[in-house]
Amino acid sequence: MIKVTIKCFSQVKYAFGKDELNLELETGTSTLELENIIREKAKGKLDTVSLRIALNQKYIPIQTELKDGDEVAFIPPVQGG
């Protein structure tokens, strides 16, 4: 098992009502699998939102294996007004 921290911004923060989530995942979990987990936990609130993934403060390809202690941010498109 590994532990990762999810930083929540914009719609992701709205979906969970938190700035940060801490999850325990199976060893070998990828960022794509984590995105699916986050979308499922959001109960439909992120279904129409495209997300970019940052791992340890760097944008990464969608299929990257997570390691214990990683920090992941799911970043929705920039919104303006």
C-alpha atoms as one frame of an Amber mdcrd trajectory, in Angstrom:
protein
   0.000   0.000   0.000   1.056   3.577  -0.654  -0.207   6.889   0.695  -0.685
   9.909  -1.567  -1.882  13.448  -1.008  -4.359  14.984  -3.455  -4.360  18.789
  -3.727  -7.826  20.091  -4.632  -8.332  23.195  -6.755 -11.391  24.872  -8.314
 -14.085  22.306  -9.267 -12.220  19.504  -7.502 -12.209  21.528  -4.279 -15.910
  22.273  -4.778 -16.692  18.577  -5.363 -15.045  17.496  -2.100 -15.341  20.617
   0.042 -11.661  20.277   0.988  -8.275  21.654  -0.052  -6.610  18.265   0.319
  -7.384  14.547   0.411  -5.169  11.763   1.733  -5.675   8.334   0.198  -4.179
   4.915   0.701  -3.861   3.036  -2.596  -2.607  -0.291  -3.870   1.061  -0.349
  -4.842   1.313   0.118  -8.614  -1.699   2.450  -8.904  -1.306   4.843 -11.844
  -2.343   8.463 -12.134  -5.074   7.409 -14.594  -6.462   4.925 -12.074  -6.333
   7.608  -9.377  -8.235  10.014 -11.626 -10.948   7.367 -12.033 -11.090   6.910
  -8.238 -11.380  10.683  -7.693 -14.136  11.001 -10.303 -16.056   8.125  -8.685
 -15.715   9.668  -5.202 -16.960  13.015  -6.593 -20.312  11.345  -7.388 -20.802
  12.960 -10.791 -19.606  16.465  -9.906 -16.518  16.100 -12.122 -18.038  14.107
 -14.988 -17.887  16.983 -17.483 -14.637  18.525 -16.225 -11.360  17.856 -18.048
  -8.434  17.599 -15.653  -4.673  17.982 -16.050  -2.515  16.021 -13.668   0.490
  17.336 -11.780   2.681  14.942  -9.828   4.967  16.490  -7.223   4.327  19.931
  -8.761   5.132  18.931 -12.370   2.713  18.141 -15.193   3.092  14.505 -16.236
   1.850  12.012 -18.838  -1.471  10.473 -17.833  -0.031   6.989 -17.168   2.523
   7.406 -14.394   2.880   4.941 -11.524   2.408   6.543  -8.123   4.859   6.095
  -5.280   4.427   6.375  -1.518   4.370  10.011  -0.411   3.538  11.484  -3.838
   1.532  14.700  -4.096  -1.010  14.765  -6.913  -3.004  17.746  -8.133  -5.930
  17.468 -10.516  -6.117  20.845 -12.196  -9.276  21.886 -14.043  -9.171  24.369
 -16.922  -8.489  27.967 -15.936 -11.693  29.930 -15.510 -12.010  33.632 -15.970
 -14.613  36.230 -15.645
